[in-house]
Amino acid sequence: MKHPSSYLDWYVHVPKIRHDFRSSGIADFKYNINLGETDLSINYAHGNPETARLLAQRYNVRAENVFISSEGASGQNARIIRYLAERNRKKNEAIVEYPTYEPLLRLAREYFPHVKRLERKEKEDYGLDADALRRVASEKTALLVLTNPHAPSGAISNANDLKEVMTVAREYGFYVFCDEIYAEFDRDTLPTAFSVDPESTIVTTSYSKAYGLGGLKLGIALADRELVDGLYTDVLNTVGNSPNIVQLIASELLAKGKQSLETHKQKWAFLKKLTEEWLNEKSLEYFPNRVGVTYWVRLPLRDAYKWTNEHSIPRYSLAAVPGTFFLFKNGYKLSESDRVRLSLGNINPNEPTLTDALEAFEKALNTYKGF
């Protein structure tokens, strides 16, 4: 890969720490799986039909609009962005939101020679700007890369916001590619972008963030039938078929384990309440997040990356994600940012670890001299 992720490299090289505010996906989901006698020789070139049916039911679409893989949402993102780049070489331009989840930007730059940015301005609550999109789009644009909720802020784009963006997409003939992995925290609040415009939209998602199923590596995409067929052909010609066992487990969870999944997810609601109370008490500015377990927090210092790596990790065994990783614009030089993404995924809701972690966070701020 020509453009590996600085964020992912940093994440995996953080030493073992006591207070871990890095993970945006919840953990510790345990489930007693009983698949019974299972034929482990079976694979499906077009996805397990039962899994596709259950997912179609969940998202109120047809099974023909569901693309399933065992590569997780990240794998779906990589495959679909590459596939679209190869599909029409004349459409050699991508537009990526700013700020954004860095691996998505890296993927766009990996496969498209021309990448433009659509700024989501803080003063406008990180909302989508269809007029700004129209100014940067062209006949060569193949796709617009978005997240909903927005990573890192947590801002939500509603149906009207998306319709305005999709109007521009139709004018120029490009796809709106929307990573909705955090939307699984509250699908009642956030219906899929695919439901707004099935012809212009591709949605990717998974259940690692909202339900703690990171080890399953189930990847889900919603797209028009022609694109789904093409993606399954792409899988067949690259890795063969996706493992059926992943889809069997997904079917078991979707059919019989939904209540267990929802109950586990709700454990983090109390942690969110405590965190927001603490942020308000300490007068730390943050963007309100109605969906998910992350907070885009402004710290009273100049460089959160330096604070994290030189102070909070070595002295307090504590790390949140430095905001600079979401702020690459033209190149990949790390910029100074006073933001961190504070995430609760690795906080155990069954133990009193959050209070200890927040106390350590406050001490790490109060004892820092590198302002």
C-alpha positions in Angstrom: 0.0 0.0 0.0 1.5 3.4 -1.1 -0.4 5.3 1.7 -0.4 3.3 5.0 -2.3 4.9 7.8 -0.4 7.0 10.4 -3.3 6.6 12.8 -3.4 2.8 12.6 0.3 2.6 13.0 0.2 4.8 16.1 -2.8 2.8 17.5 -1.1 -0.6 17.4 2.2 0.7 18.8 0.8 2.3 21.9 2.2 0.3 24.8 -0.2 -1.5 27.2 -1.9 1.2 29.2 -4.2 1.2 32.2 -6.6 3.9 31.1 -7.5 3.3 27.4 -9.7 6.0 25.8 -8.8 4.9 22.2 -11.4 2.4 21.1 -14.6 3.7 19.4 -16.1 0.3 19.5 -17.4 -1.4 22.6 -15.8 -4.7 23.8 -16.4 -7.7 25.9 -19.5 -9.2 24.2 -19.7 -12.9 24.9 -22.3 -15.2 23.4 -23.0 -18.9 23.6 -23.2 -19.9 20.0 -25.0 -23.1 19.1 -24.8 -23.8 15.4 -25.6 -27.5 15.7 -24.3 -29.8 13.1 -22.8 -27.6 10.4 -21.4 -28.4 6.9 -18.1 -26.5 7.0 -17.4 -27.3 3.3 -20.1 -24.9 2.0 -19.3 -21.5 0.7 -21.6 -19.2 -1.3 -20.4 -17.2 -4.3 -23.2 -14.6 -3.7 -23.4 -14.7 0.1 -25.3 -16.9 2.4 -29.0 -16.5 1.4 -30.3 -16.6 5.0 -27.8 -14.0 6.2 -28.7 -11.8 3.2 -32.4 -12.2 4.0 -32.0 -11.2 7.7 -29.8 -8.2 6.8 -32.3 -7.1 4.2 -35.0 -7.3 6.8 -33.0 -5.2 9.2 -32.3 -2.5 6.7 -35.7 -2.7 4.9 -34.1 -3.5 1.5 -34.1 -6.4 -0.9 -31.6 -9.2 -0.4 -30.2 -8.4 -3.9 -29.0 -5.0 -2.4 -26.9 -6.6 0.3 -23.2 -7.4 -0.2 -21.7 -9.5 2.6 -18.0 -10.2 3.3 -15.8 -11.5 6.1 -13.5 -8.4 5.8 -15.3 -6.1 8.2 -16.3 -2.6 7.3 -12.7 -1.6 6.7 -12.4 -4.4 4.1 -15.7 -3.4 2.5 -14.4 0.2 2.3 -11.1 -0.9 0.6 -12.7 -3.2 -1.8 -15.5 -0.9 -2.9 -13.3 2.2 -3.3 -10.8 0.1 -5.4 -13.6 -1.4 -7.4 -15.1 1.9 -8.3 -11.7 3.3 -9.3 -11.1 0.4 -11.6 -14.6 0.4 -13.0 -14.4 3.6 -15.0 -10.9 5.1 -15.5 -12.4 8.3 -16.9 -13.9 8.9 -13.5 -10.5 9.4 -11.8 -11.4 11.8 -9.1 -12.7 11.3 -5.5 -14.0 13.8 -3.0 -13.4 13.1 0.7 -14.9 15.0 3.6 -12.6 17.0 6.0 -12.0 16.3 8.8 -12.3 12.5 8.3 -11.3 9.1 9.4 -7.8 8.9 8.0 -7.8 5.3 6.6 -10.7 6.4 4.3 -8.6 9.3 3.0 -5.7 7.0 2.5 -7.8 4.5 0.5 -9.1 7.3 -1.8 -5.6 8.5 -2.5 -4.4 4.9 -3.0 -6.8 4.3 -5.9 -7.6 7.7 -7.3 -5.0 10.0 -8.8 -7.1 13.1 -7.9 -8.6 13.6 -4.5 -10.5 16.8 -3.5 -11.9 17.7 -0.1 -15.3 18.7 1.1 -14.9 20.7 4.3 -17.3 20.2 7.2 -16.8 23.4 9.2 -16.8 23.4 12.9 -18.7 26.8 13.0 -21.5 25.0 11.0 -21.6 22.1 13.4 -19.7 19.9 10.9 -22.7 19.8 8.7 -22.7 18.9 5.0 -22.6 21.8 2.5 -24.2 20.8 -0.8 -23.2 24.2 -2.4 -19.6 23.6 -1.4 -19.8 20.1 -2.9 -21.1 21.5 -6.2 -18.1 23.8 -6.4 -15.6 21.0 -6.1 -17.4 18.3 -8.1 -16.8 17.6 -11.8 -17.7 15.2 -14.5 -14.6 13.2 -13.5 -15.8 12.7 -9.9 -16.4 9.0 -9.2 -17.5 9.2 -5.6 -17.9 11.3 -2.5 -16.6 9.7 0.7 -18.6 10.4 3.9 -19.2 9.1 7.4 -22.5 9.2 9.2 -22.4 9.9 12.0 -19.3 12.0 11.1 -16.0 10.8 12.3 -14.6 12.4 14.4 -17.2 14.9 15.5 -20.3 12.6 15.8 -22.4 15.1 13.8 -25.5 13.5 12.2 -26.6 14.1 8.6 -30.4 13.8 8.4 -32.4 12.7 5.3 -32.7 16.3 4.0 -29.0 16.9 4.3 -28.3 13.7 2.4 -30.9 14.5 -0.3 -29.2 17.8 -1.0 -25.8 16.1 -1.4 -27.3 13.3 -3.6 -28.9 15.9 -5.9 -25.3 17.0 -6.7 -24.2 13.4 -7.1 -26.9 12.9 -9.7 -26.0 16.0 -11.5 -22.4 14.8 -12.0 -23.0 11.1 -12.0 -21.1 10.0 -9.0 -21.7 7.7 -6.0 -22.2 8.9 -2.4 -20.1 6.4 -0.4 -21.2 6.5 3.2 -19.5 4.6 6.1 -22.3 4.2 8.7 -20.6 1.9 11.2 -21.5 4.2 14.1 -25.1 4.5 13.0 -25.6 1.0 14.4 -25.7 2.5 17.9 -29.1 3.9 17.1 -30.8 2.9 13.8 -34.0 4.5 14.9 -32.3 7.9 14.8 -30.2 7.1 11.7 -31.9 5.2 8.9 -29.4 4.3 6.1 -28.4 6.8 3.4 -29.3 4.0 1.0 -32.9 4.5 2.0 -32.7 8.2 0.8 -31.4 7.4 -2.7 -30.7 3.7 -3.6 -29.3 4.5 -7.0 -26.7 7.1 -6.0 -25.6 5.7 -2.6 -23.4 2.9 -1.3 -23.5 2.3 2.5 -20.9 0.2 4.4 -21.3 -0.9 8.0 -20.5 -3.6 10.5 -21.2 -4.5 14.1 -17.8 -4.1 15.7 -18.5 -0.6 17.1 -22.1 -0.9 18.5 -22.1 -4.5 19.5 -18.6 -5.6 20.2 -18.3 -8.0 17.3 -14.9 -6.9 16.1 -13.7 -10.5 16.1 -16.4 -11.6 13.7 -15.2 -9.4 10.8 -18.6 -9.3 9.2 -18.7 -6.7 6.5 -22.0 -5.3 5.1 -22.7 -3.0 2.2 -25.9 -1.8 0.7 -25.9 -0.9 -3.0 -27.8 -1.3 -6.2 -28.1 -4.8 -7.6 -25.6 -4.3 -10.5 -22.9 -3.1 -8.1 -23.6 -5.9 -5.6 -23.2 -8.4 -8.4 -20.0 -6.8 -9.5 -18.6 -6.8 -6.0 -19.3 -10.5 -5.5 -17.5 -11.2 -8.8 -14.6 -9.2 -7.5 -14.5 -11.3 -4.3 -14.6 -14.5 -6.4 -11.6 -13.3 -8.5 -9.5 -12.1 -5.5 -10.1 -14.3 -2.4 -12.5 -16.9 -3.8 -15.5 -16.7 -1.5 -16.0 -15.2 1.9 -16.1 -17.8 4.7 -19.6 -19.1 5.3 -18.9 -19.6 9.0 -18.9 -15.8 9.5 -22.3 -15.5 7.9 -23.7 -18.5 9.8 -22.7 -16.8 13.1 -24.2 -13.5 11.9 -27.4 -15.3 11.1 -27.5 -16.9 14.5 -27.0 -13.5 16.2 -29.5 -11.7 13.9 -32.2 -14.3 14.4 -31.7 -15.3 18.1 -29.2 -12.9 19.7 -30.7 -9.5 19.0 -31.8 -8.9 22.6 -28.4 -10.0 23.9 -26.7 -7.5 21.5 -29.0 -4.7 22.4 -28.7 -5.3 26.2 -24.9 -5.3 25.9 -24.9 -2.1 23.9 -27.1 -0.3 26.5 -24.4 -0.9 29.2 -22.5 2.1 27.7 -25.4 4.5 28.1 -24.5 5.1 31.8 -20.8 5.5 30.9 -21.8 8.2 28.4 -23.9 10.0 31.0 -21.0 10.0 33.5 -18.5 11.2 30.9 -20.7 14.1 29.7 -21.3 15.2 33.3 -17.5 15.1 33.9 -16.7 17.1 30.7 -19.3 19.7 31.7 -18.0 19.9 35.3 -14.4 20.4 34.1 -15.5 22.9 31.5 -14.0 20.9 28.6 -15.6 21.8 25.3 -16.9 18.9 23.3 -19.2 18.3 20.4 -22.4 16.6 21.5 -22.6 13.0 20.3 -26.1 11.5 20.3 -24.9 8.3 18.7 -21.8 6.3 19.6 -19.4 6.3 22.5 -16.9 8.9 21.3 -16.4 12.6 22.1 -14.5 15.2 20.0 -12.9 17.2 22.9 -10.9 20.4 22.9 -8.1 20.4 25.5 -6.6 23.4 27.2 -3.2 22.9 25.4 -1.7 23.5 22.0 -0.6 20.0 20.8 -2.6 17.0 22.0 -0.4 14.6 20.0 2.7 15.7 22.0 0.7 15.7 25.2 -0.5 12.1 24.6 2.8 10.6 23.6 5.2 12.5 25.9 3.0 13.0 28.9 -0.3 11.1 29.3 1.0 7.7 28.1 4.4 7.5 29.9 3.3 9.3 33.1 -0.3 8.3 33.6 -0.7 5.2 31.4 -3.5 6.9 29.6 -4.3 7.6 25.9 -7.0 9.1 23.8 -6.7 9.5 20.1 -4.9 12.8 19.1 -7.1 14.9 16.9 -4.3 15.5 14.4 -5.0 12.0 12.9 -8.4 13.3 11.6 -7.0 16.6 10.2 -4.8 15.6 7.3 -5.7 17.9 4.5 -3.2 18.1 1.6 -0.3 16.1 2.8 0.4 13.8 5.7 2.4 16.1 8.0 1.1 15.9 11.6 -0.4 19.3 12.4 -0.8 20.8 15.9 -4.3 20.2 17.3 -5.9 20.8 20.7 -8.4 18.1 20.0 -8.6 14.5 21.1 -11.2 11.8 20.3 -12.2 10.5 23.7 -13.7 7.0 23.3 -15.3 4.7 25.9 -15.2 1.4 24.0 -12.5 -0.2 26.1 -14.0 1.0 29.4 -15.5 -2.0 31.2 -19.1 -1.0 32.2 -19.1 -3.7 34.9 -16.2 -2.2 36.9 -15.6 1.2 38.4 -12.8 1.9 35.9 -14.3 5.0 34.3 -14.0 7.2 37.4 -10.4 6.2 37.9 -9.7 6.9 34.2 -11.3 10.3 34.3 -9.4 11.2 37.4 -6.1 10.2 35.7 -7.2 12.3 32.6 -7.6 15.4 34.8 -4.2 14.9 36.5 -2.6 14.4 33.1 -4.0 17.8 32.0 -3.3 19.6 35.3 0.4 18.5 35.5 1.3 19.2 31.9 3.8 22.1 31.4 4.2 22.0 27.6 1.4 24.4 26.7 
